[in-house]
């Protein structure tokens, strides 16, 4: 069983159980969107001592939790599982992802620098066909999958792309592949 040195932040106990099935790891559970100041303080301490991986669900509440932690605790690593890889007929979440999807997410960690200067504006998003085109949703999905940053709305994708520091040209190359 592979040991993960960083502490993994998840939303709940079912996510923890899923991860511990395949990895020797420690987790912090946020308790869903009710992310308390005490949990944030614990995450800050673990970030300093061991490093932190944020691994929340690929849905709106999970994105909200991830954004809040990244803003409060700079330098965290982020693991993204794709929504289509983490769903049942009625639910979506890390706890529903199979082992291959979880391993892939944990092998491709990204540090989101929310304070990095914006390199992509909404005009660039439009020019790249990520908004305003008939296939914009598909293009955002393609970029999200290739970059392993999780799918999001145009605004969410722009924020994540800027946090990665990608230029318009770099993103164009990814979309052209």
C-alpha positions, 0 to 999 in steps of 0.5 A: 500500500503506497504511503502518501506523506501529505495530509489529504483534505476531503469532505467526509468520512466516506471519502476517507474510507475510500482513500484508506482502502488504497493508500496509507494516508492521513486525512482531514474531513471538512464536514462538507461546506461547513468548513470551520475556523478550527478545521482551517487552523488544522489544515494550516498546521498540517500544511507547515508540517507535512504538506496538504492535498485538497481532494474535494468532490467535483461539484459546486460545494466541493469547488467552494471548499477548495477555493476557500482552503486555497485562499486561506492556506497558500501552497496546497496541492490540489487533486482533481477527479473528473465528474464523470469518473466520480458519479453514480446515477444520483450522486457525485463525489470522491467516494464514488470514484474507482481506484484508477481515477483516484490514483490518476488524480493523486499522481497529477497534483497541481499547486494553485497560485490564486495570487498570480497575475491574470494571463487570460482575460475573458476576451482570451477565453472567447477567442479560444472558444472556451465561451461563446461558441456552440462547443465551448462546454466541450472545449472546457471539458477537453482542457480540464481533462488534459490539465487535470484541473476539473471541469468548471464554468467559464469563470471557474476555468479562467481562474484555474487557468490563471492560477496555473499561469498558462498563456493564451498560446500554451492553452491554444496548443493544448486545445489543438492536440 
